Amino acid sequence: MLEILGGIIVSAIMILLSGIKVVKDYNQLVVFRFGKLIDSKGPGVHLVIPFMDQVETVDTRIVTVATPTLEELTQDNVAIKISAACLFQVADAKRTVSRVDDINVAIAELAQSSLRSGVSQYTLRQIVTDRGKLNAFLKEKLEKQAKDWGIKIVTFEIKEINLPADVKKALLRENLAEAELIKSEI
């Protein structure tokens, strides 16, 4: 009889201990009770109800997603190859878990489509001379969509722009002509 009671007590203690969750400083714990989203908890030690609660840990550190090199047409119909990098982090773990299946894939696809549509709204000269303006435009565009998912876009930066050889030569000639004009005015 005493062995049975001891076994029950040990089992009860093990079940209670299985409900203790330790959350690291850079994570959020999202708690579901019988499949319904209940709460999100920050770093520290938390107690969840075993067998009733399921938990999902969400990393809130900054993540980098790079777009592959895309060949796109600018507003003035010049084909360029362009790539970018997007840095983001989870701002609202509850929204992210309930609205997005795979955060990295979702942001990567969103970054690619934003880059495609953004390039087509600028001329080659604007892209080459004022990358900052294009970066800000693309970041704002991404933020509008990712905000609903509980994701904060930290930055969006154009990494590389590859121009066709004939376009490079034309730009070089144009820059040399401008330099000569300035030199003659001095």
N, C-alpha and C positions, 0 to 999 in steps of 0.2 A: 504494500500500500504506500509506504514511504517513498519507494523508488518511482512509483507512478506520479505522485505529487511532486517529487523533485524533477522528474522529466517534464511535467507541465510547466513548472516554474522556469526551468531553463529555456524551454521553447518560447514562453511568453517574453522572457528577457531578450532572446534572439530576435523575435519579431519586432519588439520595440526598438532595438538597436538598428534594425534594417530600415527604420523610418528616419534615422538621423542622416542628414545630407550636409556635407561641407562644400561650400561654394567659394571658389577662388576669387581673388580681388578683381579679375578681369572678366568674370562670368556673371550671368544672370540665370536664375533657376526659374523656369516657367512650370507652374503646377496645374495639372488637369485632374479633376475629381470626377470619376465615372465618365470621362471623355469631355467634360465641360471645362473650359478655361477658367481657372479660379483666380490666380494671382501670379505675380512675378516677384522674386525675392533677390535681394542683392547679396554681396559677399558676407560670409559668416557661417554659423552653424544653424541649420533649420530642421524642424521636425515635421515630417509629412506622415500621413496615415497609411501604414502598410496595407497593401491589397486594394485600397480605395483610390489612392493618389498615384498618378504617373507623373514623372518629371522629365523635363527636357532642359539641358544646359545649353545656353547660347553664349558664344564668345563675343565680347563687346570691344575687342581690340581693333585697331585700324587694319584693314585688309586691302591689298593692292590687286587690281585686276587690269591686265594689259589687253588692249584690243589687238587683233592681228592686223597686219598691214592691209589696208583697204585701198582699192583703186577707185577713185571717185572723180566726178566732174565738178569743177567750180562753177560759179554763177556765169562766168564768161567762157564756159565750155572748154576749159583746159583740164586734161586728165592728169591727176596727181596721185601719188601713192602716199598714204598718210597713216600714222599709227598714234595711239594715245595710251595713257595710263589713268586709271580712276582709283582714287583712294576713298574708302568708305568705312563706316562703322555702324553697328546696330545701336540705335538711340532708344527704341522702345521694343523690348524683347517680346512682349505680349503680342503686339501688332505683327511683328516680323514672323513669329512662329505660326500665327493664325492666318497669315496672308501669303507667305512665300514658302515654296517647297525647298528650293535650293538657292540660297542667297547669292552665291558667287556666279552661278549660271544666269540668274535673273539680271544681276547688275552688268555682267559682261554683255549680254544681249542688248540691254538698254543702252549701254555705252556705245556699242557698235551702231545701233540705229540712230542715236543722237549725233554721232560723228558723221554718219552718212548725210543726214538731213542738214546738219550745220554747215558742212563744207559746201553744199549746193547753194547756200544762201550768201556766200561771200565770194568776192573776186579773188583771183590769184594774188594780186598785189596786196589786198587786205590780209590774206592768210599769211603771206610771207613777211610783211612789214609790221603787222599788229597781231601777233599770236595771242597776246594777253586778252584782247577783246573777244577773240574766238573762244579761248579757254573759259572766260567768264560766261559767255553765252551758253556754251555747252554744259557748264556746271549748273547754271540756273535751270536749264532744260531738264537735266537729270534729277535735280533736287525736287522739282515739281512732281515728278512721277514717283520717285523713291520715298518721298515724305509719307505717302499713304501706306507704305510698307513698313514704316518705323525705322527707316534707314537714313542716316545723315551722310551726304556726300562731302567729304573733307576737301578734296581737290580733284580737278580734272585737267590734265595737262597734255598738250600735243607733244609727243616724243620726237617724231621724225617726219619730215616732209621730203619726199623724193620727187624731183621734177624731171621731166623728159629732157634729154640733152639739148634739143633745139630751143626749148623754153629757157634753159639755163643760159645759153649763148645770147638769146635775145635780151634777157634781163641784164646780163653783163654788159652788153653793148649800150643798153639804155642807161645803166648806172655810169658808164664811162662818159657818155654824152652829157649827162647831168653834171658830172665832175668837171668836164672841160668848160661847160657853160659857167659854172661857179668860179672857176679859175680865171676865165676871161673877164669876169665882172670885177674881180679884185684888183 
